[in-house]
Amino acid sequence: MKNFKNIVLAICLLVTLVSKGQILPVHLTTEMADNPLAVVQNQPRFSWQLIAKESNASQIGYQILVASSEEKLKNDEGDIWNSLRINSYQNLHIAFGGSPLKPETKYFWKVKVWNQEGEMSKWSRTAFFRIAPNESDLKPIWIGAITKADSHLPEGRNYHSATYKREKKDAIINASDSLSRRSIILRKPFKITKEIKEAVVYISGLGHYELTINGKKIGNSEFAPLWTDYDKTVNYNTYELSAKELQKGENVIGVLLGNGMYNTLAERYTKFFVSFGPPTLFFKMKVVYKDGSEEIIKSDESWKYSKSPITYNSIFGGEDYNANLEQKDWNEKGFKDSNWKKIVVQEAPKGILRAQTAPPITIQKQYDVASFKELKPNFFVFNMGQNLSGFTTIKVKGKKGQTVRVWVGEGLNEDGTVGQGRSGKPYYYDYTLKGDGVEEWQPKFSYYGFQYVQIENINYKENKDKNLPTLVDLKSNFIYNSAGEAGTFESSNTIFNKAHELINNSIKSNFQSVFTDCPQREKLGWLEEIHLNGPGLMFNYNLESFIPATMQNISDSQREDGLIPTIVPEYVVFGGDFTDSPEWGVTGVILPWMYYEYYGDASLLEKYYPVMKKYVDYLGTKAKDHIVSHGLGDWYDYGTHAAGYSKNSPIALSATSHYFYGASLVAKAAKLLNKTEDISEYETLASDIKTAFNKEFFNPETKQYGTNSQFSNAVPVYMDIVEPQYKAAVMQNLLADIKAKGDRLTTGDVGNRYLFQALAQNGENETMYKMNNHYDAPGYGFQIKFGLTTLTEQWDPRKGNSWNHFMMGQIEEWFYQSLAGIVPDPENPGFKHFFIQPQVVGDMTFVKATYKSVYGNIASEWEKKDGKLILKVEIPVNTSATIKLPIAAGTEVKVNGKVTKYLRFGSGKYTIECKI
């Protein structure tokens, strides 16, 4: 209630300030993050949004104060930096202009601005940031239960399900020490003797950890830290501790370690086996006292460890917990650890220790049982109502030593039991009771994709059989990245609304440490889905802090010859086209440019330009006369054939088009970054590829590309490869094939975006509507009719494996950019200027969409009623938008009740009416 009152008070204060006609800076960020605890550069960039009651508001100047304390900032003392007044329209990515900032130091800042009338705003609220330590300052010591040498874990990344069988699994299991695979708990008592000013923790526990101080969990993360290629980068997390979390006298640090992707197991189900070493911990806490003195508590030989009650944990196979192995209060003061063993100092992971700047994974939603069936006595199957990524929470009571086994899965077998055949088996959780009343448990280090839960040999709710444990309660926990949502979409079309819901449930399920393909069978970062779904991802989620981490993973995985593998981090090497496919690798080129378009931030282009250039050069080494012929092509294209490699369209057409796309973007980036020597080189290369492509794949007599498939014709239209004089004819061939297929698509994972956008950008939104507004396969409607709650790997879920893939979710871009009409302006990145150009199609009567851009909220809401189109738009302060209406020239248009012909507006809310 107290927090609610504070929020209401803050809102009232903002309204009061803005009601006076003032402009006000809000939502202050440092390096595009709210109050970050680990800024990795000592010249950070500041950004803010602006609000104003009046329309057409903009900023013409700003002043930033940075202080060493909150008190100094309250007194308007910028002892670290006072920018003074800077005449500028810019409110994003303002570089710190003072002397270099100190590592491991917290700073406070605020800003005020001047509007277009020269009026000065109030100071903003106070924001803060902390500069991350240098790796040399951290001086990491890694500790654990067993050294890598003694663990006898195998090296290499070629152990996957296609190459090793049971006998090899057994050999791996038998060769390694069991302690190398075991979850452990570590503890370290320490004393606080003086008044604390601040305490900051830096921690990395590999594969994953849970940190407690005096028995209380620190932070709300699950599966921390985020996955990386541990031979290149190791993430650590940063926490600030409050006075409530530390106490005078004895305190205890407790850490629980699990395997994660750092140390996968060959037992039960696993997609692959890879180990970077046994579980390991780095910890450093810096305590600053009010008298100015400092103390460091770190991971060293003084720590002790014991085996945890988690007897088995595998990111792929599940988790077992024996409550009888619990050691009560092990992470609190007063616990006797004389039977615990001294840790060993371990070989450090090979990767560079970096601050994790991407948001953590957290439990975002929780579901109760929607329905259940008792298939036979004491054999229950529960429907949780939503397919998701996560784990269960169980509450049980029973006798000491009884075990409850929890099976989870996406679907059911014909006999009604939970099926894992399509998603990887066996996967389950075992909980062994201690017999102490109602016991609650959930896994720590393993998650799966599931909607159904199967538990055998139990009572449910009622204790009918006293010889069996009783399940008191069951919940499913939906975990995904906490980056936050950026967009909303709603329309009068039921299929589109449900498709939006299905797609986003799948995105969330796969929005983990990386964007994964599926949350069960593989959990791997297949790259193509990021750029092919890129606009939809950015409209729906706040990815400003997440995509830089993705690019770091891509950079880490790039090989010496320039190859960017299909999977990042590359935990397993599948080989051949499953390692090297241009449509996947080119993500490393497309993503920095897409980031620039949506967020107005060129920093990824600057940092990763060498990665972009090196990959395009790599494709050049594989090309023959500028034609690249390898890869997976339009993966999972639709037809009567078995899903997999592109069957409808030439693989070389797909590969070469992405070679062209990559070369074109490198040329654009070179121009933006003023890489003068590269501009002409890559513009010429792109031109040469385009010429070779048209020579190889275009038939000038029939005006068809490749096999005349939808993908063959759509991709050169979208990428502007087709010569202008032939574009209309190629489009007619594309439309004719769609019509011949009954207004159905034949594209796949790669081709969908190019098909959808070739149609949308060339006036064929009615075709898009027909192609997607039905309940047949291929289409989103068929999956809705099938009763699914997430998007599946194949258009027909009966034929596919995973029931939780977002790779076919490219229609999200059409929802936002075409139906709602929110379109970025390439000349003004970050939505500094944008277009609102909604498409009114089919029998649709309304569309509502919002998007939280880096400048503020954008809204587009239209309604078709009684022959009129009513469009309501919202434009953020310090931006402008041009409205393009789907009406005939000369039609009268009213804006806020007044007739106008001028449809470019500054900030504000507008209601636009016209006949349609």
N, C-alpha and C positions, 0 to 999 in steps of 0.2 A: 504493500500500500504506500509505503514511504517513497519508493522509486516511482510509482505512478504519479504521486503528487508532484514530485520533482519534474517529471516529464511535462505534466500539464502546465506547471509554472514556467518552464522553459518555452513552451509553445506560446503561452500568453505574452511572454516578454518579447518574443520574436514578432508576434502580431502587432504589439504596441509599437515597436521600433519601425516596422515596415509601414504601419498605418500612417506614420508621420511623413511618408513620402521618401524615406531613406532607402538607399540600397544597403544591403548587409551581407558580408561574407560569412558563409556557413560551410560545414562539412570540410574542415581543413584536413589535408592529408600530406604526409611526407613520403616521397617515393611511392605515391598512389596507395598508401596504406594508412589506416587510422591509428595514430599513436604507436608506431612500430617500435619494438624493443630491440631490433637488430638491423639497423641501417648499415649497409656494407660499404659505404663510401663516405669520405669526410667532407664532401661537398654535395649534400643532398638537395633534392628539388622539392619545392613547395607548390601546392595546388589548393584551390578553394573554389567552391561554387558561390553563386550570388542569388539573392532573392530580393524582390522589389514588388510593391503593390502596383505601381504604375507600369504601363506598357512601354515598349521601346526603350527599356533601360539598358545601359551598358556602362562599362568601366573605362575610365580614361587614365587612371593612375592608382598606385598602391604604395603602401609603406609597410615593411615587415620589421618586426623586432624579434630578435632571438636573445634569450637570456639564460644565465647559468642557474637561475632559481625561479620558482614560481612567484616568490615574493617580489623579486626585482621586476619581473614582467608586470605584476599588478601595479607597480609604481611607474610603469612606462619606461623602464630602464633597460635598454638593449645592450647589455655589457658585452655580449658576444658579437652581435651585428645589428646595426641600425641602417637599413637600406636608404633612409630618408625617402622623400617622395620620388617615385619613379613614374614618369609619364609613359603609360603603356596600357594597351587593351588586353594584355596577356594575363590570364589568371590560372594558367596551367604550367607546370614544369619550370618554375622560377628557380634558378640555381642559387644556392647559398653563396654570398659574396664576401664573407668574412675570412679571417685567418683559419687555417686548417683546424678542424675539430678533433678533440681527443678521443681515442678509443675508450670503450667501456664508460662513457660519460653520457648523462642525461641532460637534454636541453629542452627549453620551453619557448614557444613562439606564438605570435598572434599577428594579425594583419588588419589594416583598415584600407578603405578604397575611396576613390572619388568617382562620382557618376558623371554622365554626359553633360550635366548642368554645372559641373564643378563643385557639387555639394559633397562634403566629407561624411563618411559613414561613422558609426560607432566602431570601436575596436571589436574584433571577433572574440569568441571564447578562446581560452588558452588550449593549445595543443602541445604535445611533446613528442620527442623521439629520442632514441638511445643509439649511439654509435656502437657498432659491433666491435669486439676485440679483434686484433690481428691474430692469425693462427700462431705466430711466434709468441704472442703474449699468453695464449691459452696454455702452451706447453703441455699438450695432452699426454696423460698416462692412461693406458687402457688396461682394464683388469677384468678377471673372470674366474671361472672354476678350473679351466684347463687350457693349456697352450695349444696353438694351432698345430704345432709339430706333434704333440702327444695325442691329438684328437684323431689323427690319421684320416682326415676328411679328404676326398679326392679333389683334384683341381680340374678345371675345364668347364666348358659350357655346351658340350655336345651330347649330354645325357638327357635325351628326351624320349617320349613314348614311342616314337617311330624307330628308335635305334637301340633301345635296351629292353630286355624282357625280364621275366621273374628271376632267372638265375643271376643276371647282372645286378638286379636290385638286391638280392640276397647277399651278393658279394660286397656291395657297397655298405649295407647295413652291418654285416659281420666284421668288416674291416675297421670300422670307425668305433671309437670309444663311446659308450652310451652316454657318458657325461657331456660329450660334445653336442648332443642333441637335446639335452634336458634343460627345462626352464629352471632358473635359480633365483633366489632372493639374496640381496646384499644389504648390509646395514653398516652405518657409521655413526656412532654417538659423537657429539661435540657440545661444547659449552659456550653460552653467551653470558658475558659478565658485565657488559656496559649497555648504555642506551643506544639503540640502533637508529641510524639515519636511513640506510637502505641496505637491502640484500638482494643480490642478483645471482641466479643459477644459470649455468651453461651445461647442457647435458645431451649426450647422445648414447642411446642404448640400442645395440644392434643384435638381431633385426629390429625388435620393438621393445619399448619399456613402459612401465608405469612408475611414476615418481610419487612418493609420499614424504611429507615432513610431519613428524609426530603423529603418524597414523592417518593423516588426511591427504587425499589425492591432490596434487598440484596440477592445475589446468583441467580442461575438459576434453583433451585430445584422445582419440583412439588411434592405434597403429602409428604411433610416433616413433621416430621421425619418418618423414615421407621417403618413399623409395628413390634410390639413385643407383647408378653403377658405382658400387662401393670401391672399385679399383680407381675411380676417377674423382668422385665427389662423395663425401659423407656429410650429411646434414646434422647440425645440432640445433636444439631448441633453447630459447631464452625465456626465463620466468622472473618476474619481480615478486619478491615475498613481502608480505605485509607484517606488521607487528603482531597480528592475530596468529600468523602461521609460525612465528618464532617466539620463544619465551625465554625469560631469564633463567639461567641454570642449564640443566641438561636438555638437549634436543637430539632427535634421531632422524637421520636420513635413511629411507628405505627405498629400494629399487627392485622391481620385478622385471626379469628379462625373458623374452621369448624369441623365437627363431625368425619369423617373417620371411621375406625374400632373401635375406642375408644368408640363411642356412636352411634351405628346403630339405625335406625328408623324402626318402625313397619308399617309405611305408604307406599303406593304404593307397588312396588315389593321389597321384601327382602327375602334372603335365610334363615336368622336367625335373632334373635334379641338378642343383648348383649350390656350392657352398663357398663363401668367402672366409669362413672360419666359424668357430663356436661362438655362442653369445658373449658379448663383450660390452663394457661400460666405460665411457669417459664422463667425468663429473668435475665441475668446478663451481664453487660458490664464493663470491666476493662479498664480504660483509664490511660495510663502512659505518663506523660509529660516529656519534654526534660530536665526539671530541676530535674528529679528524683522522683517527687511526684506522687501520684496515686489517682484515684477517682473511686468509684464504683457506677454505676447506676443499680438498680435492681428492680424486680417486688415486689411491696409493696403496702401499703394502699394509696399511693399518686397518683396512676394511676386512670384514668377514663375510662368508657366504654359507648358504645351506640350500638343499634342494627344495623347490617350491612344491605345493600340492598339485601343480599342473604336471602330470606324469607324461603327457604327450601333447605336443602342439605343432601343427603344420598348417601353413597358409592354404594348402590344397586339401589336406586330409581330415581336418577337424581338431578337436581338443578334448582331453580327458582330465578330470579333476577329482582327486580323492580328498574329501573334506577331513578324513581322519589324519591326514598329514599336516593339517594346519598347525601353526605355532602361534598361539594367541598372543597378541600384542607384540609380535616380533619387531614391528617398526615403531615402537614407542619406548619411552624411557623406563628403566627398571627391569627390562627383559634380560634374562641371563643367557648369554650367548657362548658359554664356555664349551658347549659341544659343537659349535660352529667351526668351520675350517677357515684358515687364512686364504685369502685370494692369491692368485698368481698374476704377475704382471705379464700381459700378453703382447704379442707383436701387433703393432698398430695397423689398422686397415690402410691399404695403399692410397686411397683417395684423399684429396685435399679436404680438410675440415672447413665447412662453410656454414654460415648462419642460414637456417631455413627462413625464407622470406615469404613463401607461399602459405596460404591459410591451412590450418590443420583439418583432419577428418574428425567429425564429431557425430554423436547420435543425434539425428535431426528429427525423427518421428518415431513414435511407438504405436504398435497396433495390438489390439486385443483379439481374441478368437472371434471370427465372424460366424463360423458354424463348425460342427464336428460330426463325425460318424464313429460309432463303435462297430467295427467290421466283424469282430467276434469278441467274446468276453475278454475284457481288459486289454483290448487292442484298439487304440484310438488313432484316427487321422483328423487333424485340425486344419481348417482353411482359415488363414489369417487375413484373407481379403485383398492382399496386395503382394504382388511379386516385387522383390526388393533385394538389395545387397545388405547383408548384416548377419545377425545371430539372434538366438532366442534368449529370453530370461525366463527361468523356471522357478517356481516356488513349490517345494515338495516337503513331505514329512513321511517318516518311516523309520525302520530299524537301522541301526548301525551296520554298515557293510553292504546294504542293498544298493544296487546300481540302476540308475535310470539312463537308458540310451535314447538319444534324440536324433532321429533321422529328419533331414530337411530336403526339399526338392521343389522344382518349379511346377511340376505336373504330377498326374497320377497314372499309374499303370491301369490296365483294363480291369484288374481285380480290386481297384480302389486304393491300393497301397501307394506310398510315395515312390515316384520314379526318379532315378538318377542316371538312366541310361544315356540320355542326350547331354548330360552336363558334367559327367565325371564321377565315378564311384569306385570304392565306397567312401562316403563322407558322413561323419556323424560326431556327436558329442556324448561323452560318458560322464555322468556325475555319480560318485559314490558317497552315500550319505554318512553322516556322523551320528545320526539318531538324536538330534538335539532340537526338538520342536520343528517349526516351519523353517526350512533352509532355502535361501535364495541364492541363485548362481547364474552367471552368464560368462561366456568365453571371453578371453582377453586378446588372443593372438591368432584367431582364425575367423574368417567370414565366408559366406556362400550366398549364391543367388537362390531365393526360395520364396514360395507362397504357402506351401503345405508342410505340416509337421506330423511325423509319425512317432508315437511312443507306445511301446508294448509292455505288457505285464505291469500295469498300473491300475489304480483306481483314479477316477476323475471326479474331483470335488468331494464326493461322498466316500467314506471309508468302508466299502462293502466287503472287501476281502482283507482281513487283518494281516495276512501273510505277504501282502504286496504294498509297496509305497504308494502314497496318494499324491497326485498332482493337484495342488491347490490353485495355481494360477499359471498362465502361459502368455507370454507377449513376444512379439517380434520387433526387433530394433532396426530401423532403417538408418544406415550410416552412409554419409557422403561428405564431400569437402564442404567446409563452412564458408566458402567464398561469398555466398549470398546470391540472391536472385535479382536480376536487372530488369526483366520484362514481364508483361502480362498480355495475354491474347484471349479474346472471346468473340464469338460471332453467332449469327443466326443458324449456322450450319452444324448439325449435331455431329456429323462425321469429322469435320475439321476440329471441332472442340475436343472430341474424344481422341483424335489422332495427336493433337497437341499434348494431351495428358499422357498418352502412352509413350510418346517420344521423350517427354521430359522425365517420366519415371525411369526410363532406360538411361537417359543421360545421367541422372542423379545416381543410379545404381552403379554406373561406370565412372563417376567423377570421384576418384579415389586419390591416391598419391599421384597417379597419372590418369589420363583418360584411357581406360581399359576397353577391350573388345567385349568382354562378358565378365560377370562377377563370380563365375563358378569354374568353368572348364579350363580357362587359360589365365585370366587376370593379367593380360599382357598389354603393353602400350603400343598396339598397332597404330601406325601414324596417320594413315590416309583419312581416317574418319575425322581428324581434327580440322584439316583444311577443307574437306568436302562438306562438313557441317559447320564450318567456322562462323559464318554470319549468324546462323541460328544459335550457336553456342554463345556468341557475344551479345546477341539481343536478349538472351534468357538469363545469363549469369555474369557476375562481376569477375572478369578474368584478368584485370590489370596486374595483379600480383601473382597469378598462377601461370600465365603464359611465359613470363621470363624464366621460371623454373623449368618449364617444358623445353625452352630453347637451350638451357644449360644442359639438360639431359641429352638433347640432340647433339649439341657440340661435343659432349663427352663421348658419345657413341660413334661419332664420325671417324672413319678409318683414315689411315695415312694417305691412301690413294684418293680420298674424297668421298667414298661410298658412305651414304647414310642408310643404315639398315632399316628394314621394315618395322622392326620392334625396337622401342626405346623406353627404358634401359634394355640393353640387349642381354638379358639374363640367359638366353638360350639361342644357339645358332642352328636354325633349321636347314640352312643351306639353299643354294640355287635361287630360284625366283622368290622363294619365301624369305630370303634374306635381302635380295636385291631386286626391287621393283620400282621403276621411276615414279609411279603414281603415289607411292608411299614416301620414298626418299625426298621428293620435291617439297614435302611439308616444311623442311628446313629452309626453303627459299620463300615459300608462300606465306608462312606464318608471321615472320617479322613485318612483311608488307601489310598484311591484313591487320595486324596490331596497330600499325601506324595509321591506317585508314579509320579504324574505329575509335582509337584512343588519342590520336593526334600526337603520338609519342614516337620519335624516331630513334630512341635509344637502342632498341633491339637491332635495327638496321645498322646502326653504327658499330655495335658490339659484335654482331654476327655476320657482318658483310663478308669477311673471309670464309665463313662456313658456307654461305650462299654461293659465292663464287667458286669455291673448291668443288661443290657438288655438281654444278653445271659443267665445270671442266671435266669432272669424272665422267659424266654422261658423254661428253665429247670423245673420250677415249674408247667408249663402247660403240660409238656411232660409225656407220659406214656410209659415206656420202651424206652425212647429216641425218641418217635414219637409224633410230635406236629400235632394236627388235626383241628385247627381252622383257620379262616381267609377268605379272599376273593379269594385266589388262583390266577389262571391266568386270571385276570379280563378282560372281554370283549374278550375272545377267540372267534375265528371265526367259524361259522357254520350256520346251518339252525335254530338253537335255538335263543331265545331272548338274547340280550347282557346283561352281568352282571356278576354274580358269574361264576367261572370256571365250564364249562360243559364238556369239552373234557378230562380233566385230574383230578386226585384225588386232592382235596384240601390238604389232609394230605401230599401228595408227595411234593407239592409246599412248604408248611409250614416247613416241616422237612428239606428239602434241604437248606432253608435259615437259619434254626437253625444251620445246619452243617457249612454253609458258615460263619456265625457269629462267631461260636466257633473257626474255623480255623483262622480267622483274629485276634481274641483276642490272640490266641497262637502266631501268628506272631508278633503282637504288643508287647506282653510280652517279646519276645526274643529280639526285637529291643531296647526296653526300659530297658532291663536287669531286668525284674521282675521275678527273678529266681524261686520264689515259685509258680508262676502262669504258667510258661511255660509247665511243665509236666502235670499239672492239665487240661489245656485246650487242649493240644495235645491229651491227653487221652480221653477227652470228645469228641473231634472231631472224633477220631477213633471209639469210641463207637457209636456215632450217625451214622457214615458211615456203620458200621456193621449192626446196626438195620435197617437202610434205605434199604440196599440191601436184608436183610432178609424179610422185609415187602413188598417191591415193585418190586423186580427183580425176573423174571421167568427164572431160569437157563436152562430150556429146550428150550423155544422160544427165549431167549436172549432179552426179552422185559421188559421194565419198565412200571409199572402202567397199563394204558389202551392202551399202544403202540401208544399213541398220539405223535405228534411232540414234545410237551413240555415235556411229560413224559420221552422221550429218550434223548432229547437235554440237559436238565438241569444236569443230572448226568455226561454226557460227559463233559460239560463245567466246572463243579465244581470239576471234577476229583474224583467223587464218584464211578464210575464204575471201577471194577477190570481190570487191564491191559489186561488179557487174553480174556476178553469179549468185549473190547472196539470196535474192528473192527466189530463184529457181531451186536452190538447195533447201530453203525453208519449205517450199511446196512439196519437195520430195519427202521431207521430214513429216509434214502434216499428212501426206498421203499414206505413209506407212502407219502412222498412229490410227488413221481412219480405218485402214485395212485390218488392223488388229482389234477393231471394235472399240476404239478410243481407249486403248490400254497401252501401258508402257512395256518395253522389253529391256530396259537398261538395268544396271546393277549398282553395286556399291559405288563405283567410280562415276558411272554415267548419269546417275539420277540428277545430280546438281546441274550438270551441263544441259541435260534435256529440259529440266524445269526452268532454268534461267534463259536458255535460248528461246523458249516459248514466251516467258514473261517479258523479256526485254525487246521482243519483236511483235508485240501487240496480239499475242495469242493466249491471253489469260482465260478466255472462254474454253479453249482446248484444255488448258491446265485444270479448269474446274471440272469438265467432263471426265477427264482422265483419272481424277481422284475422288469424285463424288459418287461412289458406288460401294456395294458390299461384296464385290467379287475379288478373286485373286487374279492378277496382282493388284494389291491396293491396301491402304490402311483400313478401309471398311471391313475387309474380310477378317482381319485380326480382331476388330471390334466385335463383329458378329460371332467370332469364335470364343468370345468371352475373356480375352486376355487383358491384362492391366499394364503390360510393358510391350515394347516393340520387339519383334523376333528377328532372328538372323535371316530367315527366308520369308518371302512374301506369303507363302503357304506354310504356316507353322507346323503342319503335319509332316512336312518333308525335312524340316530343318533340325538343327541341333539345339543351339541356345535359344531360349525364349526371353532373353534380355540383352539385346544388341541395339545400339542406337545408330548403326552405320547407315541405315536406310531412312534416316530422319531429316533428309535435306529439304523437305517441304516447309520446315520452319522459316527458312529464308523467304519463301513466297508468302507465308502468313504475314510476316512483319513488313516486308518491302513492297509487296504487291497488293494484298488485300487491305492492309492498314496504310500502306503507302509511305512508310518512313524510310527514306532512301538517303544514304550518305552522299555527300558531294566530294568527289575525288580531289577537287581543287581546294577544298577546305576541310582537311582531315579532322577527325574527332567530333564531327557534327558541329563545327563552328558555324557553318552554314549547311543546311540540308534541305531536302525536298519532302513535301507531303503531297503524294500523288496516288491516292487510293484508286483501286480498280473495283468497279461494281459489276459483279459477274453472276450469271445464273439467276436463281431465285433468291439470292441472299438479300436480306433486308437491313442487316446492321453488322458492323465490325467495331470492336473496341480494342485498342492496344496502347500500352505505355512502354517507355524505355528510359531507364535511368542512365543517361549519357554522362560523360565526364563533366559536362557543363551543368547538368541538372535534368529534370524530368521532361521528357517529350511525350506528348499524347496525341493520338489521332483516333477520333471516334465519329463514324458516319452512320446515318440512318436514311434509308430510302422509304419514303412514305407519301402517298397521295400525289405521285408524280414529281415530288421534290426530293432533292438531296440536301440533307442538313449535316454539315461537317463541323465538328468541334475540335480545335487544335490547341495545344499548349507548347510554347516555345520558351526555352530557358533564357534567363538573363545573360546578356553578353553574347548572344547568338542571333542568327536570323534564319528564316526559312522562306522558300518559294513554294507557293501552292499551285499545283497543276490538277485541274478538275477534268473528269471524264465526260466533257460536254462539248457540244458543237460551238464553233466560233460565233461570237456575237450574242451568246446567251447572257442574259442579265444575271449579275452576281451581287449579292448583298453580304457585307461583312459587318457584324454587330448592328444589323438593321439598316445600314447605309449602302447605297449602290456604289460599286467601285469597279475599276478595271485593273487596278494595281494589286497584284497578289504576292508581293514580297513584303514580309513583315519582320519587325524586330520582336523582342520578347513580349510575352503576354499570353492571354487566353482569348481566342477568337471563335465566333460562331459564323459559319459561312453557309449561305443558302442559295440554291439555284434550282431551276427546273431540269429534269433529266428524262 
